[in-house]
């Protein structure tokens, strides 16, 4: 498998590992989302100033208002966070070039 295919497989595996907590492997409950964020995105979560960060993330991701996050909704979060990280990385590289 290519590096990108391995990354995709890893995203799917991690999602389903946490989603399986309540018996429904297709969605994350708020509790499961919180566990995933605490374990897999601990740096991101600790940087959040709001104690209601998980509630806000859940509300933002749950586009169909079913109180669960499916894989597509989860990927919106992953893509958004990845985009922000890439922009930060690019900015850091540009800072180094200006010196």
N, C-alpha and C positions, 0 to 999 in steps of 0.2 A: 504494500500500500504506500501511496505517496504521503508526504508530511501532512498535506491538507486533508486527505482522506482519514488519516489517523486522528487528526483534530476533530473532524466531524464525528467519527465513531466515539471519541471520548466525550464529546458534548452529549450525544445521545445516551451513552452509558451512564454518565453522571446524572442526567435528568431522571432517567428511569430508576436509578438507585434510590433517589430521594422520593420520587413519586410513589414508589411501592409501599411506603410506610402505612398508608391507610387501606391498602388492598387494591387501589385503582392506580395502575402503573401509567395511565395516560395523562394524569393531571397532578399538580402540586396543590395541596391545601396551604393555607397561610402558615400553619405550623411546619409543614415540609419545606416551604419556600424559605422560612426563617432558618431552618437547619442547614439547608443548602447554602444560603448566603453566609452564615456563620462559619461554615467549614471550607467552602470553596472560594468565597470572596471576602475573607476576613479583613484584608487590608482595605478594600473598598468600604465595607460596612463600618469598620472602626473610624474611618475618615468622615463619616456622616455626622453632622452636628445634632441632628434631630433624634430624640429617643423614639420617635414614631416612624423612623426610616422604613422599616419593614412594612408597616401599614400603608405608607405612601407608595412604596414600590408595588405592593400587591394591588392597590387601587389603580395605579397607572397601567399595570400589565393586564389586568383582568378586563379585557375589552368587551367581553360579552356579559359581564356582570354575573357570572355563575359562582362566584366566590372560590374559584379555582383557576390555576394557571396551566394552560396546555402547552405543549412543546412549541408551537408557533408563537404564542404570547411570550414564553420564556426567551425565545431566540431574539425577539425585539429588544429585550434587555441586554442580551449578550452582544448583539450588533451595536447597540448604542454605547455600551461601555467600551467595546473594542474600538469604536470610532473615536471616542474621547481619548482613550489611551494612545492611539496612533497619532492624534493631533498633538498631544503632549510630547510624545517622543520626537515628532518632527520639530516642534518648537525648541526642544532641548538641543537637537542637532544644529538648528539654525543659530542658537546662542553660541555654540562652540565655534562656528564658522566666523562669527563676527569678531572674535578676539584676535 
